[in-house]
């Protein structure tokens, strides 16, 4: 994942795989991610988002990324999207419906189609 200039030391690795039912499983691991309040004033949590790059649909909140005292965190989530932008923002609430902060880590994911035989 690419880090923003706001958190240049942050590192993220997203491992994606296809579930038995054809969805996309995302295992996201981050390191050196500063506390959210130091990135975005008023933020209390990091939220992981996916946006369908082809349709331009609204971002979808995959959940809160908990960061420990060593500035490391991980989350596992599932989406039905196969091609998407995956990114992390610092937000005031884990139930945010749209991102209010800029992306601190991001990457594009393109999974090949699942062929049913």
Secondary structure, 3 states (H helix, E strand, C coil): CEECHHHCCCEEEEEEEECCCCCEEEEEEEECCCCHHHHCCCCCEEEEEEEECCCCCCCEEEEEECECCCCCEEEEEEECCCEEEEEEEEECCCCCCCCCCCEEEEEEEECCCCCCC
